């Protein structure tokens, strides 16, 4: 569970930065640490539902984009957030279906995703 809580926000940030075309700058490091730390804390330590963690991710990225980066293209920000959150949801659903169909443990599933 901790691996997913750590890996998911990193991939989400990567996808968001690729879609937005922003160069990684100094303020982005602090935001990334806060973003990943909040997601790991919420996902694995407090064990909040994945959907609520996704809402927190979307809220944090929107605030960062709008307030710090001063990006005024709200539709673009929402589109990028929606894209990586839907991709995250698709991966989570696929993993859960594989776990249910093949009766695989979570630790084995982590190893399978690492091999891909």
N, C-alpha and C positions, 0 to 999 in steps of 0.2 A: 504494500500500500504506500509506503514511504517513497519507493522508487517512482511510482506513478505520480505522486504528489509533487515530486521534484522534476521529473522529466516533462510532464505536461506543460507547465508554465514556461519552461525553457523553449520548447518547440513552438508554443503559442507566440512568444515574443519574437522568435526568429521569423515566423510567418508574417507577423505584423510588420516587422521592419523591412522585410522583402517587399511586401505589398505597398508600403508607404514610400519606399525609396529613400528613407532618411539614412544619413550617415550616423554611425554610432559615435556620440560625443561624450564629453565629461559628465554632463548631468544624466545621461542615459545609464551610466554605471550605477549611480545611486538609486535610480528608479528601478533598474533591473534587480538589484539586491532586495529592495523593499518589496517589489512585485513577487519575486520568487519566494522570499521569506514569508510573506503574507499567505501565499497559496499553499506552501508546505505546512505552515502553522494551522491554517484552516482545514486543509485536506487530511493531514495525518495525525496531528496532535489533538486538535479539537474534534476531528472527525465529522466535519460538516459535509452534507450531501454534495456530490459532484456538481449538481445543478447550481447550488448556491455559490460554490467556488467559481463556477463559470460567470455568474452574475458579478461577483467581486472582481474577477479578472477584467471583465468588460468595463466596469465602473472605474477601476484604477487606470486602465489604458485610456479611456475617454478623458478622465481628468488630467492625466499627464499630457495627452495630445493637445487638449484645448487650453489648459492653463499654463503649462511650462513651454511646450513647443509653439504655442500661439497659432496652432493650425485652425483656421476658421472654416474649413471644408467639412462641416458636420456630417453630411451625407457620405463623404469619402471615409471618414473615421468609422461611422457606423457600419459601412459596407465591409471594411477590413476586419472589424471586430466580429461581425456576423460570419464572415468567411472562416476565420480561424476557429471560432466557437463551433460552427457546424462541422468542421473537419474534426475537431476534438470530440464532439458528440458521436460522430460516425465511427471513430476509432474505438471509443468506449463501448458503444453498442456492439461492434464487431467482436471485441474481446470478450464481452459478456456472453454472446451467443456461442463463441467457440468454447468457453468454459462450461457452459450448460450442455452443449451437444456432446462434447468429448470427455466430460467429467475430468477436467484437468485442474490441478491445483494452481493457485495464483502464482506461486514461485516458479512453477514450470512454464507458465504463460509468459512471465517476465523473461525467462531464458529464451523462449521462442522469438519474442519481439527483439531481443538483443541480437539474435542471429540474423534477422532480416536486415 
